[in-house]
Amino acid sequence: MIHKPSVLYISYNGMLDPLGQSQVIPYLKQLNQRGIEFTLLSFERPEALAADETQIERMKLDLAASGIDWHWLRYHKTPSLPATSYDVFAGIRYGRRLMRAKKFDLIHARNHIAAAIGLRLKQRSGAKFIFDVRGLMADEYVDADHWKKGSLPYRITKSAERRALETADGIVTLTERIWPIMKEWPVLQNRKVIHEVVPCCADLELFRFNDDERRRRRAELGFGDRFVIVYSGSIDGWYLTEKMADFFVAVQRHKPDAHFLWLSPSKHDRIRQLMRARGSGDEQYTVIAAAPREVASYLSAADTGLAFIKPCFSKLASSPTKYAEYLGCGLPLLINAGVGDSDALITDEDVGALVADFNPEEYTKAWKQIAQLTATPEEIRRRAREVAQRLFDVRSVGLERYARLYEQVLSS
């Protein structure tokens, strides 16, 4: 009988959230079809648990049908350090119960908190260990002005990061750009480790341009033949909402009938306040909280996808999922420099415009580039889609890279 590798996958993100459903579950289902057995331990937000009492059972049955044994713990948010410490200890305690019931060949930890749990479990089991670095957590909190460099939370997180990096049999980063920097860190110098770059990918069966949906949504929203700029996702924090509103005002000087479509789950009053403060009338923008499965149809109704993200050191390790979703739906990108591999994405692939700085001159330059690209809409849609398939497809890119990593780590 052929031995099927058994993996304990630990995610501090919940499977009831859109991120877990787009960035975790598709990979586990596909890898299971390739002969890997998964036990999944996730942390679920209380509000997600309370939204629908039947969704837990539905999710468990869906995952079980794909050979995934799902277990979950409640996520705790505040007070930050005690709550996270509690979750780590709860994860270790629950993980030990799982390990008493099953022998795991590999522990895959998705992000720093999961890695803190996975490391303790590895010490007891001798299983191989993958640290899936979803971003430089301590540096992100410093860059976001939530922590001070050298503060207790920063030092604890950096210590956990070092231990994970020096222990890991395999390491995943989201970008090519951050790996040469990380390799120079003392903990990784002179150390051979299996490394794979897996950017945040999208399900391109879902995120694709649909002409019928474009016509339907544009008629429904009264867009007519106006040029539509779309932003999809949360606002504020890393996302420079005010800069994006400024950009739209700059575009209106060249394209007075341009329209801004905000697809955001919350803070709609904040968006309206920003737009009105800049002189944009209610007829010049639309704010919608779209269900996850509806986002692609709204993207099809747009002409270009916008995303301004705070450029800083930690964001060199970031791969925004919205880039893949925009490109999958045939949209050229309007993005700023200094975020992950985005500079090379624009300069090498010619699928959008890159804003080097947030000022009117750069905005005008970027708009002219987008106007030129979208002058032949069929051509830019075709090219954007091709780039998405080559670089960001959840199956042909993400799955294949994870499969390669698992094979190398398990056989090392």
Rosetta blueprint (number, residue, H / E / L):
1 M L
2 I L
3 H L
4 K L
5 P L
6 S E
7 V E
8 L E
9 Y E
10 I E
11 S E
12 Y L
13 N L
14 G L
15 M L
16 L L
17 D L
18 P H
19 L H
20 G H
21 Q H
22 S H
23 Q H
24 V L
25 I H
26 P H
27 Y H
28 L H
29 K H
30 Q H
31 L H
32 N H
33 Q H
34 R L
35 G L
36 I L
37 E E
38 F E
39 T E
40 L E
41 L E
42 S E
43 F E
44 E E
45 R L
46 P H
47 E H
48 A H
49 L H
50 A H
51 A H
52 D L
53 E L
54 T L
55 Q H
56 I H
57 E H
58 R H
59 M H
60 K H
61 L H
62 D H
63 L H
64 A H
65 A H
66 S L
67 G L
68 I E
69 D E
70 W E
71 H E
72 W E
73 L E
74 R E
75 Y L
76 H L
77 K L
78 T L
79 P L
80 S H
81 L H
82 P H
83 A H
84 T H
85 S H
86 Y H
87 D H
88 V H
89 F H
90 A H
91 G H
92 I H
93 R H
94 Y H
95 G H
96 R H
97 R H
98 L H
99 M H
100 R H
101 A H
102 K L
103 K L
104 F L
105 D L
106 L E
107 I E
108 H E
109 A E
110 R E
111 N L
112 H H
113 I H
114 A H
115 A H
116 A H
117 I H
118 G H
119 L H
120 R H
121 L H
122 K H
123 Q H
124 R H
125 S H
126 G L
127 A L
128 K E
129 F E
130 I E
131 F E
132 D E
133 V L
134 R L
135 G L
136 L L
137 M H
138 A H
139 D H
140 E H
141 Y H
142 V H
143 D H
144 A L
145 D L
146 H L
147 W L
148 K L
149 K L
150 G L
151 S L
152 L H
153 P H
154 Y H
155 R H
156 I H
157 T H
158 K H
159 S H
160 A H
161 E H
162 R H
163 R H
164 A H
165 L H
166 E H
167 T H
168 A L
169 D L
170 G E
171 I E
172 V E
173 T E
174 L L
175 T L
176 E L
177 R L
178 I L
179 W H
180 P H
181 I H
182 M H
183 K H
184 E L
185 W L
186 P L
187 V L
188 L L
189 Q L
190 N L
191 R L
192 K L
193 V L
194 I E
195 H E
196 E E
197 V E
198 V L
199 P L
200 C L
201 C L
202 A E
203 D L
204 L L
205 E L
206 L L
207 F L
208 R L
209 F L
210 N L
211 D H
212 D H
213 E H
214 R H
215 R H
216 R H
217 R H
218 R H
219 A H
220 E H
221 L H
222 G L
223 F L
224 G L
225 D L
226 R L
227 F L
228 V E
229 I E
230 V E
231 Y E
232 S E
233 G L
234 S L
235 I L
236 D E
237 G L
238 W L
239 Y E
240 L L
241 T H
242 E H
243 K H
244 M H
245 A H
246 D H
247 F H
248 F H
249 V H
250 A H
251 V H
252 Q H
253 R H
254 H H
255 K L
256 P L
257 D L
258 A L
259 H E
260 F E
261 L E
262 W E
263 L E
264 S L
265 P L
266 S L
267 K L
268 H H
269 D H
270 R H
271 I H
272 R H
273 Q H
274 L H
275 M H
276 R H
277 A H
278 R L
279 G L
280 S L
281 G L
282 D H
283 E H
284 Q H
285 Y E
286 T E
287 V E
288 I E
289 A L
290 A L
291 A L
292 P H
293 R H
294 E H
295 V H
296 A H
297 S H
298 Y H
299 L H
300 S H
301 A L
302 A L
303 D L
304 T E
305 G E
306 L E
307 A E
308 F L
309 I E
310 K L
311 P L
312 C L
313 F H
314 S H
315 K H
316 L H
317 A H
318 S L
319 S L
320 P L
321 T H
322 K H
323 Y H
324 A H
325 E H
326 Y H
327 L H
328 G H
329 C L
330 G L
331 L L
332 P L
333 L E
334 L E
335 I E
336 N E
337 A L
338 G L
339 V L
340 G L
341 D L
342 S H
343 D H
344 A H
345 L H
346 I H
347 T H
348 D H
349 E H
350 D L
351 V L
352 G E
353 A E
354 L E
355 V E
356 A L
357 D L
358 F L
359 N L
360 P H
361 E H
362 E H
363 Y H
364 T H
365 K H
366 A H
367 W H
368 K H
369 Q H
370 I H
371 A H
372 Q H
373 L H
374 T L
375 A L
376 T L
377 P H
378 E H
379 E H
380 I H
381 R H
382 R H
383 R H
384 A H
385 R H
386 E H
387 V H
388 A H
389 Q H
390 R H
391 L H
392 F L
393 D E
394 V H
395 R H
396 S H
397 V H
398 G H
399 L H
400 E H
401 R H
402 Y H
403 A H
404 R H
405 L H
406 Y H
407 E H
408 Q H
409 V H
410 L H
411 S H
412 S L
